[in-house]
Amino acid sequence: MQDWPCASWVEQLAPELPGLHAQVLPEVDSSNSELMRRARNGDLRPQLLVALAQSAGRGRMGRSWVSQPGDALTFSLGLPLHLSDWSGLSLAVGLSVAQSLHPAIQLKWPNDLWWCQRKLAGILIETANVGTQRYAVIGVGINLKERDAQGLSTPPAWLQEARHGIDGPQALGLVLAPLVRTLQRFEREGFAAFRDGFSARDGLRDRAVSLSDGTRGTACGVTESGALLVHTAAGVQTVASSEVSVRPQP
């Protein structure tokens, strides 16, 4: 079994996340679902939960993300966040993960990481209001090894293409501390502080895209709040992450 140095990560992150609880589970339905259940039951500690296998992992808009041990890194980080504006949080999280892993990884608005125009990873953020606090669960799923493309709308990529031989503990060790710092900076400054970084890795910019409502146009960046800008026949349209699914046209 792989060595997951939870105690080391807890010690490393103690200045930023005192009281962090870190755990690796052999299998769970969904690491996000598990942390959401804990939060709703009153456990609002900062928590890192790694799932070696997920039987009912979820992506955006209810899409499934099922993983087997060693094939993917699937983890969730839960913590109270005090934000006046949550807009663009998934973009900042994606940027942090991409910057930690490889200079050539691109971002597909609003929550995917791309390697060579194929999906490498996804982000799912969920929140729960518990008393006066709002608890955020940031879920990250990263393909580590080659996976079957059958049934997937976007061909998959895997991290070992970019970083030969990397495993789950090594990948999480690269990603974790920068992600915590990103969340804390976002809490202070919002998405505007990450807009330039996102733009530098924007995999949709200047590409023809089609929206789930049938609209077609050209992606032309994001606003200071992280909304997608699409130049259409009717002018520039601002698209919120909850409204559409975006796919680049061939």
N, C-alpha and C positions, 0 to 999 in steps of 0.2 A: 504493500500500500504506500502511496506517495506520502511524503512528509509535509504536512501543512503546519507551518510554524505560528500557530495562533498566538501563543504567549509572546513571541517576539513582536508580532504586529500590535498586540495590545500595548506592550511596553513602548514601542516606537510612536504610537499615536496618543499616548497618555497626555501629553501637553495640550493637544487639540481636542481630544475626545476622552476626557477622564471618565472612568467607569465603563469603558467599552467592553461589551461581552462578545466574544468571537467563538463560533462553533462551526464544525463541519459535520454534515449529516450524510449518511450513506445514500439515502433516498428521501425525497419529500415530493408532495404533489407540485408545489411551486415555492421557491424561496421567498418570492414576494408575498404570496398568500399566507405563508407561515408567519412572517413578520407583521403583516397586517392583522392577523388573528391575535398575536401577542399584544400589539398596540391597543386593540379594541378591548382587550382584557386588562388593560391598565399598565402593561409593561412598556414604559417609554424610555428605557435606557437606550443609549447608542448601541446598536447591534450589527455585527457582521455575520451573515449566515451564508455558508458555502454549501451547495447541494451537489454531491457527486453524481446523482442521477435525479431527473425530474420526470414524474409520470404525467403531470398536467401543467407543464410550464406554459406561460402565456406571453404573447407579444402584444403589440399595439392592435387595437380594434378586435381583440379577442382571438387573434391568430395563435395557433399552438406552437410551442417550442419544447419539444421532447428531446432529452439528452441522455446518453448513456455514459457510464464512468470512463473518464479519460478522453472522450471525444470533444468535450466542450468545457469551458469554464463558465459556470453559472453561479452567480452570487448576488446577494442583496445587501445593501447597507441601509439601515434604518436609523433615523435620528430626528429629534424635534428641529424644525426650521422656522425661523421667524422672518417671513418675507412679506413685503408690501405688494410685490408683483412677482408672480411665479412664471410669467411669460419668458420663454427661452431657456428654461432650466434644462430640458432634455438636450438642447443644442450645446450648452456649456458642458454637460456631463459627457456627451459624445466627443467634444473637442478634447477634454482632459484625457479620456481613454486613448484616443487616436495619438495625441502627442506623446503619451507614455510608451506606445508600442512601436511606432514606425513613422518616419517622416513622409512616406508616400501614401499613407492611409487617408482616404477622402471621407467626407461626410455627406450623407444623403438626407436632406431635410425630411422629416423632423427628428428622426431617432435611429438612423442606421449608419454603420461604418462600412465603407467599401474598400475592397482591395481589387485593383484591376477591373473595375466596373461590376464586381460581384459582391454579394452581401457577406461581410465578415462577422459582423456583430450587430446587436440591437440593444436599445435602451427602453425600459419601461418604468415610468415613475407613477406612483400611486400615493395618495395621502389619506389620512384619517383624522378627523377632529375628535379629540378626546379631552373633555372638559374645556379648559381655556387654551389648550395647546393644539398645534397642528403637527402631526407626525408624518414625516415623509419616508417612503421606502423607494430606494433607487435600485432597480434591478438591471443587471448587465449579463448578457449572454454572448460569449465569444466562441466561435468555432475554432478548435485547436487542430483537429485532424480532418482529413478529407471526409466528406459526407455525401450521401446519396442525394442527387438533385431531384429525384422523382417527387412530384406533387408540390414542388416549390415554384412560386411565380418568378423568383429571381434566382439565378444560379448561385450556389454558395461558394465562398472562399474560406480559407482556413489559415490560422496564424502561422502554422509551420511552413507555409509558403514564404512568408516574409522573415521569419526568425526560426531557422532550422532547429528542430529538436526541443523547442520550448514546451514546457508542460504547464499544468494549471497553477501549481504553487508559484512557479517562476513568473508567470504572467500576472497573477494577482499581486505579487510582490512589487512589480513594476507600476501597477495601476493604482494601488490602494491609497498611499499617502498623498499623491498629487490629486486624487479625486476628493479626498477630505478637504484639502486646501482650496480646491475649486468651489466646493459647496460653501465653505465659509466666506470666500471672497464674493460669491454670488449673493450671499446673505447681506453683505455690506454694500455691494455696488450694482447688483442686477446684471442683466444680460449685456448692457452697453459695454461693460468692461471686456467682454469676450467676442464682440461682434467682428473685430478685425481678424482675430484668430480663426473664427469660423469661416470668414470670407476667403481666407488663404487656403482652406481645404474644401471649399464648397464644390461638391461634385456635380451639382445641377446647374450652376451658373452658366448662362449663355447657351443652354441646351434646350431643345424643344421638349416640352412636357405636356402631358394630358392629365387633367384633374378628374376625380371620380364623378363629378357632375357633368362631364362631357366637354368642359371648357378646354381649349388648347391654346398654347402660347409659348413664350420663351421665359425661362426662369432668369431673374435679374437681381439675385441677392436677397437679403433679408433686412427687415426694419430694425430699429434699435430695441424693439421688444421681441425680436425673433420671428416675426411673421414672414412668410414667404411672399416675395414680390414676383408676379407673373405678368409679362407684357402680352396682352391679348389684343384682338381686333377692336375691342371696345375700350382699350386703354390699359393702364397698369392696375392690376387687381391685387389686393392684399388678402392673403389666405392664412387663416389661423389653423393651428395643428389639429384642432378638433373637427374641422369642417371637411377635410378631404384626404384622400390618399393620392400621392403623387408618384408617377412613374415616368421616367424618361422615354420618349419615343425612340424607335430604332433610327 
